[in-house]
Amino acid sequence: MTGIISAMQEEIQALLNVLKNVATVKKGMRTYYQGTLFDQSVVIAFSRWGKVASAATTTQLINDYPLKELIFTGVAGAIKNKLNIGDVVIGKNLFQHDMDASPLFEQFEIPILKKKGIATQDATDLIEASKLFLSDYLSYISINNSLEFNITKPKVVYEDIASGDQFISSLSKIKQLNQMLPTAFCVEMEGAAVAQVCYEYQIPFSIIRIISDNANENATIDFPKFANTIASNYALGILKKYFELKR
């Protein structure tokens, strides 16, 4: 069984719309949707924003369901000029940019684990699935929505991601992140927490992030609309291709 999590309901709605044989369980103010997605057994959950919320949801999934892998999908802000709105970032290593227990530990080091970045599972199939999706992405999102959010020739990259309990919306913060974590390509609020829980429970995991903005002063787009019309359908298309490759 594959676990699928997003921070916003809008980011997974397209998946829920096609989920079959649905059974729901409510725990800890969250609803867990178990069913069949593209002939694969899955459980889907909306975690809410932030590291605590995503860690709690991940832990609940691992303890309640026989997961073979966990996939987190959702939006992120670019902190590298190479990225554009609509690009896909497949996580390579996940860092908590607000983890700082110095001087007892080095900045970003997770106490006891003695790790800074946590690596995702082999991403070969997920990268290929993303490429296949992007070659036909206008079958999943309308041309009008694509133009509204200025999505043109989107690409997939396999790079590091930074997570923290902060909404990044300033150039000065981006510059700071670039200096502190030069390998990170985008920033969000959940992935590294999911990574830590999965690492501790030895569950293979992947992080899919769709670039919604450049994490600067212009990072005030209509997030619910982007999540619902773009990110949700990206997740639908990428996971469809991914499960087809895994058969």
C-alpha positions in Angstrom: 0.0 0.0 0.0 1.1 3.5 -0.8 0.5 6.4 1.5 -0.2 9.8 -0.1 -0.2 13.1 1.9 -0.7 16.7 1.0 -0.8 19.8 3.3 -3.9 21.3 1.6 -7.2 19.6 0.8 -7.0 21.3 -2.6 -3.7 19.6 -3.4 -5.2 16.1 -3.3 -8.8 16.7 -4.4 -8.1 15.4 -7.9 -6.9 12.2 -6.5 -9.9 11.8 -4.2 -12.2 12.4 -7.2 -10.9 9.2 -8.9 -10.3 7.1 -5.8 -12.3 3.9 -5.9 -13.6 1.5 -3.2 -13.3 4.3 -0.7 -13.3 3.6 3.1 -12.7 6.5 5.5 -11.4 6.7 9.0 -11.3 9.8 11.1 -8.5 10.2 13.7 -6.8 13.3 15.3 -8.9 15.8 13.3 -7.9 14.1 10.0 -9.7 11.9 7.5 -7.8 8.9 6.0 -9.2 7.8 2.7 -8.3 4.2 1.8 -9.1 2.8 -1.6 -7.8 2.0 -5.1 -6.0 4.6 -7.3 -5.1 3.5 -10.8 -5.3 -0.2 -9.7 -3.0 0.4 -6.7 -4.0 0.2 -3.0 -3.5 3.6 -1.4 -4.4 5.6 1.6 -4.7 9.4 1.2 -4.6 12.1 3.9 -4.7 15.9 4.1 -2.2 16.7 6.8 -2.6 20.5 7.2 0.3 22.9 7.1 3.6 22.7 9.0 6.1 20.2 10.3 4.2 19.1 13.4 1.0 18.5 11.4 2.7 16.5 8.7 4.8 14.5 11.2 1.6 13.6 13.1 -0.1 12.5 9.9 2.8 10.5 8.7 3.2 8.7 12.1 -0.6 7.8 12.1 -0.3 6.4 8.5 2.7 4.3 9.3 1.1 2.9 12.5 -2.3 2.2 11.0 -1.6 1.0 7.5 0.8 -1.5 5.9 2.7 1.0 3.9 5.4 0.0 1.4 6.1 3.7 0.6 4.9 7.2 1.4 4.6 10.1 -1.1 4.1 13.7 -0.1 2.9 16.0 -2.8 2.2 19.7 -2.9 3.3 23.2 -3.8 6.6 24.9 -3.0 8.4 28.2 -3.5 11.5 28.4 -5.7 14.7 29.7 -4.3 16.8 29.1 -7.4 16.5 31.2 -10.6 16.5 28.0 -12.6 13.0 27.2 -11.5 9.8 28.5 -13.0 6.1 28.3 -11.9 4.8 24.9 -12.9 8.2 23.1 -12.7 8.4 19.9 -10.6 11.0 19.3 -8.0 11.5 15.7 -6.9 13.2 15.7 -3.5 16.7 14.4 -3.2 17.7 15.3 0.3 15.4 17.1 2.8 16.7 19.7 5.3 15.0 21.5 8.2 16.2 25.1 7.6 14.9 26.2 11.0 16.7 23.4 12.9 19.4 25.0 15.0 20.4 23.3 18.3 23.8 25.0 18.3 26.2 25.1 20.1 25.3 21.6 21.2 24.9 20.4 17.6 25.8 21.9 14.2 23.2 24.0 12.6 20.6 21.9 10.7 21.8 18.7 12.5 18.9 16.7 13.9 19.8 15.8 17.5 20.4 12.1 18.2 20.1 11.2 14.5 23.4 12.9 13.7 22.1 13.8 10.2 21.4 17.1 8.5 19.8 16.1 5.2 17.6 12.9 4.9 17.7 11.2 1.5 14.6 10.0 -0.3 14.2 6.6 -1.9 15.4 5.9 -5.4 13.7 8.4 -7.6 14.3 6.9 -11.0 10.6 5.9 -11.7 9.2 9.1 -10.2 11.5 11.3 -12.3 10.5 9.3 -15.4 6.8 9.5 -14.5 7.1 13.3 -14.1 8.8 13.6 -17.5 6.0 11.6 -19.1 3.4 13.7 -17.4 5.0 17.0 -18.4 5.2 15.9 -22.0 1.3 15.8 -22.0 0.5 18.2 -19.0 -2.2 20.1 -21.0 -4.3 16.9 -20.9 -4.6 17.4 -17.2 -4.8 21.2 -16.8 -6.6 23.7 -19.0 -4.7 26.0 -21.3 -6.5 28.9 -19.6 -5.2 27.9 -16.2 -1.8 27.3 -17.6 -1.7 30.8 -19.1 -3.1 32.4 -15.9 -0.2 31.1 -13.9 2.3 31.6 -16.6 3.2 27.9 -17.0 5.2 27.4 -20.1 7.5 24.4 -20.9 7.6 23.0 -17.3 10.4 20.7 -16.4 11.3 18.3 -13.7 14.5 18.5 -11.5 15.9 16.1 -8.9 17.2 18.4 -6.2 17.4 19.1 -2.4 14.5 20.7 -0.6 14.4 22.9 2.5 11.5 22.8 5.0 10.6 25.0 7.9 7.6 26.4 9.8 7.8 29.7 8.0 6.1 31.1 4.9 9.0 32.5 2.9 8.1 35.7 1.1 11.1 38.0 1.0 14.2 38.2 -1.2 16.4 38.7 1.9 15.2 35.4 3.3 15.9 33.7 0.0 19.4 35.0 0.0 19.9 33.7 3.5 18.6 30.3 2.6 20.9 30.2 -0.5 23.8 30.9 1.7 22.9 28.5 4.5 21.7 25.6 2.2 23.2 26.2 -1.2 22.0 22.9 -2.6 18.3 23.5 -1.8 16.2 24.4 -4.8 12.8 25.1 -3.2 11.3 25.8 0.2 8.2 24.4 1.8 6.8 23.6 5.3 6.4 19.8 5.6 8.8 17.6 3.6 11.7 17.3 6.0 9.4 16.4 8.9 7.9 13.6 6.8 11.5 12.6 5.9 12.5 12.3 9.5 9.5 10.2 10.6 9.9 7.9 7.6 13.7 7.6 8.3 13.0 6.6 11.9 10.4 4.1 10.9 12.4 2.8 7.9 9.6 3.6 5.4 10.7 4.5 1.8 9.4 8.0 0.9 9.3 10.5 -1.9 8.6 14.2 -2.0 7.0 15.8 -5.1 6.8 19.6 -5.1 5.2 21.8 -7.8 6.6 25.3 -8.0 3.8 27.8 -7.3 5.9 31.0 -6.8 9.4 32.4 -6.3 9.1 32.7 -2.5 9.6 36.5 -2.7 7.5 39.6 -2.4 5.3 38.3 -5.3 4.5 35.1 -3.5 0.9 36.1 -2.9 -0.8 34.2 -5.7 -4.2 32.5 -5.3 -2.8 29.4 -3.5 -6.1 27.6 -3.1 -6.8 28.0 -6.9 -3.3 27.0 -7.9 -3.4 24.0 -5.6 -6.8 22.9 -6.9 -6.4 23.6 -10.6 -2.7 23.0 -11.0 -1.0 21.1 -8.2 -3.8 18.7 -7.6 -3.9 17.7 -11.3 -0.1 17.5 -11.5 -0.2 15.0 -8.6 -3.0 13.1 -10.4 -1.0 12.9 -13.7 2.4 12.1 -12.1 1.0 9.4 -9.9 -0.9 7.8 -12.7 2.3 7.6 -14.7 4.2 6.4 -11.7 1.9 3.6 -10.9 1.9 2.5 -14.5 5.6 2.2 -14.4 5.5 0.2 -11.2 3.2 -2.5 -12.6 
